[in-house]
Amino acid sequence: MIDPLSADALVLETERLRLTPLAPQDEDIACALLCDPAVMRYVDDPMTPQAVRAHMSDAVKRGAGGRIGIWCVTLKETGQKIGDAVLTPVPIDAPDIEWDRVVPGAYPDAQIEVGYLLIPSAWGQGFATEICARLLRFAFEQTALAEVVATTDPGNAKSQAVLGKCGLRPLGRKRAYGYDDVCWFEITRPEWQAGA
Ligand SMILES: CC(C)(COP(=O)(O)OP(=O)(O)OC[C@H]1O[C@@H](n2cnc3c(N)ncnc32)[C@H](O)[C@@H]1OP(=O)(O)O)[C@@H](O)C(=O)NCCC(=O)NCCS
């Protein structure tokens, strides 16, 4: 059984951003992201608002004492919600996160990936790099994970650049989300410690 982290310890701050565990009232930003074809271009088919509503009960689940799940990303200066950020188990054959693997008292039996989605007005300001660096720090300071991975569509050069800036190494193309040609990235705990 894993010790639960306090609610305060799950609120992650950066210079410009606050990350809070995704809550039911964050359906607004979930819709803004998941229903926008521009945001979803390299991620998945855009969802309908009805599908997002149905997805919220999974999206707020947390595993490993709160350490695994989705965070809502807010601009500290204005309180505007600009995106989400994840530490979630990578599905290999399934098309989506297997939420039944996310349980309160254990780490999922899968590799854990870092990820982020931002609304288009927030692109190009360095926010994704700030988010990714903060989640890596959280992962290596507050979890028992030996490594963190990431997966992207081969065409998602902007996301791949973010991962490179945060010290993740490309692992080549492997299976994930039911596709065989997904670009994988990885950073181990010693690699993160060496660069932190
Ligand atoms: C991919 C995505 C997350 C990139 O987000 P981003 O915040 O624009 O990415 P970055 O953090 O790299 O910032 C981009 C640029 O802002 C610039 N920038 C501007 N102001 C900055 C500041 N104050 N600090 C740091 N960088 C700043 C940086 O120079 C960087 O450009 P560079 O890589 O040429 O140096 C975003 O486009 C997105 O949400 N896309 C849709 C969803 C998606 O594909 N998610 C990833 C799925 S794998």
The ligand as an SDF file (V2000), in Angstrom:
LIG
                    3D

 48 50  0  0  0  0  0  0  0  0999 V2000
    2.8850   20.6980  -28.4010 C   0  0  0  0  0  0  0  0  0  0  0  0
    2.5820   21.8150  -27.4020 C   0  0  0  0  0  0  0  0  0  0  0  0
    2.2850   21.2130  -26.0520 C   0  0  0  0  0  0  0  0  0  0  0  0
    3.8010   22.7420  -27.3230 C   0  0  0  0  0  0  0  0  0  0  0  0
    3.5340   23.7220  -26.3210 O   0  0  0  0  0  0  0  0  0  0  0  0
    4.4060   25.0710  -26.1550 P   0  0  0  0  0  0  0  0  0  0  0  0
    4.1050   25.6210  -24.8160 O   0  0  0  0  0  0  0  0  0  0  0  0
    4.1460   25.9320  -27.3440 O   0  0  0  0  0  0  0  0  0  0  0  0
    5.8800   24.4800  -26.2250 O   0  0  0  0  0  0  0  0  0  0  0  0
    7.2460   25.1000  -25.6320 P   0  0  0  0  0  0  0  0  0  0  0  0
    7.2520   24.9910  -24.1430 O   0  0  0  0  0  0  0  0  0  0  0  0
    8.3450   24.4160  -26.3490 O   0  0  0  0  0  0  0  0  0  0  0  0
    7.2100   26.6080  -26.0570 O   0  0  0  0  0  0  0  0  0  0  0  0
    7.3040   26.9130  -27.4450 C   0  0  0  0  0  0  0  0  0  0  0  0
    8.1830   28.0910  -27.6900 C   0  0  0  0  0  0  0  0  0  0  0  0
    7.8590   29.1630  -26.8470 O   0  0  0  0  0  0  0  0  0  0  0  0
    9.0180   29.9900  -26.7970 C   0  0  0  0  0  0  0  0  0  0  0  0
    8.8940   30.9060  -25.6440 N   0  0  0  0  0  0  0  0  0  0  0  0
    8.2760   32.1000  -25.7130 C   0  0  0  0  0  0  0  0  0  0  0  0
    8.2980   32.6840  -24.5080 N   0  0  0  0  0  0  0  0  0  0  0  0
    8.9470   31.8450  -23.6690 C   0  0  0  0  0  0  0  0  0  0  0  0
    9.2880   31.9250  -22.2790 C   0  0  0  0  0  0  0  0  0  0  0  0
    8.9300   32.9660  -21.5100 N   0  0  0  0  0  0  0  0  0  0  0  0
    9.9480   30.8910  -21.7270 N   0  0  0  0  0  0  0  0  0  0  0  0
   10.3170   29.8490  -22.4650 C   0  0  0  0  0  0  0  0  0  0  0  0
   10.0350   29.7230  -23.7970 N   0  0  0  0  0  0  0  0  0  0  0  0
    9.3360   30.7330  -24.3800 C   0  0  0  0  0  0  0  0  0  0  0  0
   10.1560   29.0230  -26.7240 C   0  0  0  0  0  0  0  0  0  0  0  0
   11.2840   29.6000  -27.3210 O   0  0  0  0  0  0  0  0  0  0  0  0
    9.6520   27.8000  -27.4870 C   0  0  0  0  0  0  0  0  0  0  0  0
   10.1860   27.7480  -28.7740 O   0  0  0  0  0  0  0  0  0  0  0  0
   11.5330   26.9270  -29.1220 P   0  0  0  0  0  0  0  0  0  0  0  0
   11.2350   25.4800  -28.9100 O   0  0  0  0  0  0  0  0  0  0  0  0
   11.7290   27.2570  -30.5450 O   0  0  0  0  0  0  0  0  0  0  0  0
   12.5910   27.4250  -28.2010 O   0  0  0  0  0  0  0  0  0  0  0  0
    1.3440   22.6380  -27.8370 C   0  0  0  0  0  0  0  0  0  0  0  0
    1.5610   23.0860  -29.1410 O   0  0  0  0  0  0  0  0  0  0  0  0
    0.0450   21.8440  -27.7770 C   0  0  0  0  0  0  0  0  0  0  0  0
   -0.6180   21.8030  -26.7400 O   0  0  0  0  0  0  0  0  0  0  0  0
   -0.3130   21.2110  -28.9140 N   0  0  0  0  0  0  0  0  0  0  0  0
   -1.5580   20.4260  -28.9870 C   0  0  0  0  0  0  0  0  0  0  0  0
   -1.5660   19.2220  -28.0570 C   0  0  0  0  0  0  0  0  0  0  0  0
   -0.3860   18.2820  -28.2640 C   0  0  0  0  0  0  0  0  0  0  0  0
   -0.0240   17.9430  -29.3870 O   0  0  0  0  0  0  0  0  0  0  0  0
    0.1870   17.8550  -27.1420 N   0  0  0  0  0  0  0  0  0  0  0  0
    1.2970   16.9270  -27.1360 C   0  0  0  0  0  0  0  0  0  0  0  0
    0.8280   15.5360  -27.3170 C   0  0  0  0  0  0  0  0  0  0  0  0
    2.2050   14.3840  -27.3880 S   0  0  0  0  0  0  0  0  0  0  0  0
  1  2  1  0
  2  3  1  0
  2  4  1  0
  2 36  1  0
  4  5  1  0
  5  6  1  0
  6  7  2  0
  6  8  1  0
  6  9  1  0
  9 10  1  0
 10 11  2  0
 10 12  1  0
 10 13  1  0
 13 14  1  0
 14 15  1  0
 15 16  1  0
 15 30  1  0
 16 17  1  0
 17 18  1  0
 17 28  1  0
 18 19  1  0
 18 27  1  0
 19 20  2  0
 20 21  1  0
 21 22  1  0
 21 27  2  0
 22 23  1  0
 22 24  2  0
 24 25  1  0
 25 26  2  0
 26 27  1  0
 28 29  1  0
 28 30  1  0
 30 31  1  0
 31 32  1  0
 32 33  2  0
 32 34  1  0
 32 35  1  0
 36 37  1  0
 36 38  1  0
 38 39  2  0
 38 40  1  0
 40 41  1  0
 41 42  1  0
 42 43  1  0
 43 44  2  0
 43 45  1  0
 45 46  1  0
 46 47  1  0
 47 48  1  0
M  END
$$$$
